[in-house]
Amino acid sequence: MKPMTIVQIIPADGWCALFVEGAAEKRYALTCWALVEYSDGTRSIEGMVHGNDAYPLACSSSKNFSKYERVKGAER
């Protein structure tokens, strides 16, 4: 994962990230969506989840990240 800087965040109500660990699937609520800028100047939208410390982590930084999902029954 390239080093990145968070430029802006917005709420991610009703979204989760799916991680596949062996045969198990785990879903975690997104903390927020973040507009990030990488060290090469490119930008991307990343879903963020809480890590083991106080800082959110980009889902795509995990090798077990599979996809984002809308939570069933979440309001639009």
C-alpha positions in Angstrom: 0.0 0.0 0.0 1.3 3.4 -1.0 1.6 6.0 1.8 -1.5 8.3 1.7 -2.9 11.4 3.3 -6.6 11.8 4.1 -7.9 14.9 2.3 -11.6 14.7 3.2 -14.0 12.3 4.9 -17.8 11.7 4.7 -20.1 9.4 6.7 -20.5 5.8 5.5 -23.8 5.1 7.2 -25.3 1.8 6.0 -22.0 0.4 4.4 -19.7 -2.4 5.5 -16.5 -4.0 4.3 -16.3 -7.7 3.7 -13.1 -9.5 4.6 -12.4 -13.1 3.8 -10.2 -15.0 6.3 -9.8 -18.6 5.2 -13.3 -20.0 4.7 -14.8 -17.4 7.0 -16.3 -14.1 5.9 -16.3 -11.1 8.3 -18.2 -7.8 7.9 -17.2 -4.6 9.6 -19.1 -1.4 9.6 -17.3 1.4 7.7 -16.2 4.3 9.8 -16.3 6.7 6.9 -15.4 7.1 3.2 -12.2 9.1 2.7 -10.8 11.0 -0.2 -7.1 10.1 0.0 -4.1 11.4 -1.8 -1.2 9.0 -2.4 2.5 9.9 -2.4 2.5 9.9 -6.2 -0.2 12.6 -6.3 -3.1 10.3 -7.4 -6.4 10.3 -5.5 -8.9 7.7 -4.6 -12.0 7.1 -2.5 -11.3 4.5 0.3 -13.6 2.9 2.8 -12.2 3.1 6.3 -12.7 0.8 9.3 -11.4 1.1 12.8 -8.1 -0.7 13.4 -6.5 -1.9 16.6 -5.6 1.6 17.6 -7.5 4.9 17.5 -6.9 5.5 13.8 -9.1 4.3 10.9 -7.5 2.0 8.3 -8.1 1.9 4.6 -9.9 -1.4 3.8 -7.8 -1.9 0.7 -4.7 -2.0 2.8 -5.7 -5.5 4.0 -4.9 -8.5 1.9 -8.1 -10.1 3.2 -10.4 -7.2 1.9 -12.9 -8.4 -0.6 -15.5 -5.7 -1.3 -17.9 -3.1 0.1 -21.5 -4.0 0.7 -24.6 -2.0 1.4 -26.2 -3.2 4.7 -29.6 -4.8 4.1 -32.3 -2.6 5.4 -30.1 0.5 5.5 -31.9 3.7 4.5 -30.8 5.4 1.4 
